[in-house]
């Protein structure tokens, strides 16, 4: 029987923000407002509505947070820092390859000493193929697709499903 949620693992591109590839951004970044930043070429990144509330709600409930992202680490971390979101995460796993099952192994190994089991972990990604990769290797991880045709469409949905709000 699945345990309560102790760990939420989030993809970044097209999940936390609307941009499709943080690796393509040109540093430095400049914050325009609470939910918008631009890179040096004027490319915009807009944070999804409700992200901060969701992350704060998860932290308030004692849920660990991690990223699992296929990106150049320096650029994705720059986006997180510019939005001041890096402080919410217990672990940042951002690697320049699509092997999210390998990234998930690192994540699970990190949180195992804290008593987190596979069946207490939720992984959220916008790409079905990434979710499937993780499900094949870790069948007890709960996966949710963040996509207009997916399981969840907004952080309000995630709050309702995972945080009971």
N, C-alpha and C positions, 0 to 999 in steps of 0.2 A: 504494500500500500504506500503511495507517495507520501512523503513528509511535507511539512509546511515549507513554504519558500524561504530559503536562507540565503540564496545567491541569485542575483539577476545579472546576466551577461548581455551587454548591448553592442550591436554593431553601431557604426557611426554614420557613414554616408547613407543618405536616404532614410535614416532612422532618427538619430538625434537632430540632424539638420537636413535641409532640402537638397543640398549639393550632392552631385553624383560621384565626385572623386576629389577628396581633399589633397591628394598627391599632386593634382594639376595646378593647385594654387601657387601663386608667386609671393613669397615672403618679402617684407614683413606684412602683417595684417593690421587692419585698423577697425576698431569697433565703431559702428555708426550709431547704434542704439541698443536697447536691451536684447533684441533678438536678431540683429543684423551686423555683419562685418563685411569688409571688402578687402581683397588682396591688392597688391601693388599695381595690377593691371585693371582694377575696377570690377573684377569678378565678385559677385555677391554670394554670401552664404547666409541663409536664414534659419535660425534655430526653430525647431518645431514648437508650436504652442503647447504649454503645459510641461515642458521638459523639467524645468527647475522644481516645480511643485511635485512632480513624480519622484525625482531624485531625493528631494528633501523628505517626502513621505516614506520612501523606502528606508532611508537612513534612520528616521525617527522610529521605525519599527524594528530596527536592529538587523536589517537585511544588508548583506554585503553586496557591493556593486563592482563590476569589472567590465572592461571593454574587450571586444574581440573583433579586430578590424584589419582588413587588407588595405594597407596604406603605407606610405613612407612615414615612419614614426615622428620625425621632426615636424612635419607639416600638420599631421592630425593632432599632435600635442599642442602645436601653436594655436589651432582652432579652439581646442578645449580650454587652453589658458586665456585666450582672448575673450571667450565667453565666460570665463571664471567658473568652469565646470569641473576642472581637474580635481578640485578639492573634494568632490563627492565620491570619487572612485577610490576603492581600496587597492585596485590593481589595474594598470593600463597594459593591455596586451595588444600591440599594434605592430604588425610585421608586413614586410613588402612581398607577400605571397598569398595565394588563395587557400592554403591548407588550414582551414579553420578547425579541423579535427585535431591537428597538431597544436594549435593555439589553445584549444579547449583542454588538452592534456596538461599544458602548463598551468592553466587556470585551476583545474580541479586539483592538481598536485599542490598548488599554493594554498588552497582553502581546506584541504583534507585535514591538516593538523588543527584547524579551527572547528572541526566536527561537521563540515558540510559534505553531504553525500550527493551522488549523481541525481537521485530522485528528489532532491531538495533544490535543484538548480533549474533555472529557466533561461533559455537562450532566445534572443529576439534579433531577427535579421530580416532584411527586405528581399533577399534572394533565396528562392526555394532550393536551389542546388547547394547552397552553403548549409542550410538547415538539414538537408538530406545527408550531406557529408558527416555532420555531427551526429545525427540520429543513427546512422549506420554503425558508427564506432561507440556511441554512448546512447543506447536505446532508452534508458530510463530518464534522460534529460527531457524536460518538457520544452518544446519549441513553439514559437509563435512567429508568424510571418507578418511584418509591419508593411502593409501594402494596400492600395485600394481594393485589390482582389484577395487580400489575405485575411488572417485571423483578427488582426487589429488595424485600425485606421488612424488612431490618434493616441496621445499620451493619456487622454481622459479614459479611453478604452482600457489601456494598460492599468491605470489606477483602479478602475472598477474591478478588473479581472484579478490583478495580483495583490492589490492593497486593500481591497474591500471598500473602496471609496467611491 
